[in-house]
């Protein structure tokens, strides 16, 4: 399925002086701290040895490290402690989805681990989301913890219209994302994980207060892999994203540090637009 476009990339050819800015050239020492803080590296690896390698390599190039199911099942909470010990911040992406009390208890433990963000499935419903939000707020107040950002996952970026139909959802991805976004916002969830293609629709429906964490981002010229609804980094930032999650384009690059810097440069261009 061809991805739906929200924003078209600007013409990157040189323009006369006084016209709109062109895309900046990547630098070996690009410094865009505002954009860098918003880049999340997907630490989709299978061992603590690889964790040590990538955290040491990228700690100064990205804002957070995403820990997902494979790594957490392999290494458990130790991986989070190890990232923290090396000065990194963690986005825990386990997508909690269960009965409300179970999710609330898991959310409390995520808060106690000191992660900066973690995810729950919005399709778990208002009771599940609300109990998790209340439990985290309560434990952080009682134990003087910094409260993590709670993010509701809307529609996975690997799913297109046909995929949703197969599981009984008649609405297309954009309509389903907006429905779940409104549901999460109503119960006080801080932000969302959604496809870059739905950023504009979410902003129209929910305003600017929700934190939007956006996977499905690919630098221009890279492969889409298993993502079906994608934008480039500068397009996603210009559309209203707060954070971008990027994995394989950095991890599989010949020079991962430079790949991260190039993405940050592209994000900064989007932020400056």
N, C-alpha and C positions, 0 to 999 in steps of 0.2 A: 504494500500500500504506500503510495507516495505521501510524504509528510505535507501537512497543510501549513502554509506560510502565513505568519503574522506580520513580520517586517521583512522587507527586502533589503539586502545588504547595500550600503552606499557604494557609489562608484569610487573605486580606490585609485583612479588615475590622478595625476597631479593636476591641480587647479590653479588659476591665476591668483595672485596675492589679493587678499580681501574676500575671497570666496570661502565656502564652508571648509572645515578642516578635513584633511585626508587621513587615511589610516597611518598611524605612526609606525616607523620601522622598528622591528624587534631589536632589542639591545642585549648584548652579553651581560650587562649589569642593569637591566631595567629596574627602576624603583618606582613602584606605584603602591604605596602602603595601603591606601584605602581599598584598592581592588584586590591586593594580595590577601587581606584579611577575609575577603569574601570567597576565596577559592578553597573548596574542600577536596582533598585528594581521597579517592576511594581506595582504601587499603585492602583491596580484594586479593589477599595472599593467603598462603596455607601454613605458614610457620612463623614462630617468633624471630627466627633468624632473618627472614625477609622483612618483618616489622622493623627490626633494628636497622637494617640497611636503608629502607625507604624513609624512616623517620629521621635518621641522621642526614640523609641526602637532601630531604625536602623541608625540614623544619623551618628554614628561613625563607622558603619559597611559597608556602601555602598557609592558610589560616587555621584549618582544622584537618583532622584525619578521620575519615569515616570507617567505623568498624561494623561490619555486617555479620550475617549469620555464619558463614563458613569460618571466619577467623574466630568469632566468639565461641562457637561450638568447639573449635580446636583448642583454644588457649584460655577461654573463660575470662573472668575479671582481671587476670594478670596482665592481659594485653593492654587494658586501659591504664593500669598502674604504670606499666612500662612506658607508654606514650607520655603520660604525665611526668614521669621522672626525667624524660628527655626534653621537657618543656613544651610538649605539644598539647593541643586541645582536642577533644574527642566529640564526634557526632556519632552516637550509637544508633545504628539503623537496624533494629530487630523487628520493627513493624508489629508491635504487640496487638493481638486480636484474639480475645477470649472472653469468658464471662467477666462482668465488670469487676468483681472483687479480685479475681486473679490478675487482671491487667493493672488495677490500682496497686496491688502489692508489688508487682514487677516494676512499676513506675517509681515507687518509693526506693527500691533498691538501686535503680538507675541513678536517681538523684543522689543517693549516698555514695555512689562511685565517683561523683564529681564530674559527670559528663556535661558538656555545654548544651547539647541538644539530644533528643531522642524521639523516635517515631512510634505512632500508633495508627492503626487502620481506621479511617473515618467511617468505613462501612460497618464497624463494630457497633455503631449507634450512639445516641446521645447519652444514655445512661453510662455506658462504658467510658466514654470520653470525659464525662462530667466527674465520675468517681475518681478517675486517674488524676484529673486536674486538682480536685480538692485534696486528695491524699498527698500529692507532691507539695502543694502549697502548705499543708499542715506540717509535714515532717521537716520541711526546710525552715519554717518559722520556729518549730520546737527545738531543732538541732543546730540552728544558726548556719544553715547551708546556703550556698548560692543556688537559687532556683534555676534549673535548666529550662530551656525553651522546649515546649511541647509542640511537636509537629504532627499534623494529621496527614496521612498518605491518602490521596484521592484515587486516581486511576494510574496504575503502573504504566510507565512509559513504553513497555513492551506490548501493550494492548492497543489494538485499533478497534474500529467499529464492529468488524466481523467477530473479533474475539469477545466483545461484550455481548453481542447477540447470542453467542454460544452458551453463555452463562445466564441468559434470561434478562439482560439489561437492554431494553429497546433504545434508550437514548444513546446518542453518539458520545464519544469521549468528552468533548467540550461541555455538553449539557450535564453529563454525570459529574464531572469535576466541579462545576458551579454548584450543583445540588449538594454535594458533600462538603464543599467549602463553606457554604452558608450554615450547614448543620454544625460544623466544627466551630465556626465563629460564634454561634449562638450560645455555646456552652463555655466559652472563654479560652479555647485552645489558642496558642500564641501564633501559630503559623501553619503552613502547608507544604507538602511535597507534591509537585505537579509537573506535568510536561511543560517545556518552554512554549509550546503552541497554545497553551491555555492561560498564560500570564495575563494577557490583556483582558480576557473574559473575567478572570478572577478579580482583577483590579476594578473593573466596571461594576461587578456585583457586590464586592466586599470592601472596596476602598483601599487605602494605602497602609493601614495599620498592621495587617497580617504580614509576618515574615515569610517570604517565599523562597524555599530551597529547591533548586531546579536541577535535576539530572537530565539525561538525554541531550547533553550539550556536546557538540563535536566541532573542533577547529575546522576551518575551511580546508577541504581537500582530504580529510580523514574519512575512514569508513564508518557507516552507521552501526555496524555490529548488530545487536538484537534490539536496538532502539528504533521505534517507528515514528516518533513525533519529536523531531529535533530542530535546533537552531544553532547558530554559531555563538561563541561567547559574547561578542559585542552586540549581536541582535538580542540575546536574552537579557543582558543588562539594560539595554535601551528600552526593552519592553516593560521592565519593572521588577526584575529578579533582585533578590537581596543576596543570595549565595548561589554558587554553581558547584555541582558535584561532577568531577572529572576523574576517570580512572585510567582506562586503557590507553588513551592518547598520550598520557604522561608515562605510565608504567612501561609501555612497550616501545617508547621512543629510544633512539640511539643515545640521546642525552636527556634524561628525564628532567634535570634541573632547567635546561634551556627550554624544554617543551613547556614546563610550568611557567617560566618567565614570559614566553610568547603568548600563552593564554592570558596571563595577567595583563600584559600590554593590550591585548584585544579587549579584555573586560574594561580596562581603564578608558579606552576609546569609546566604548558604549556608555560608560558613566558620564563622560565629558560631553556627550551629545545632547 
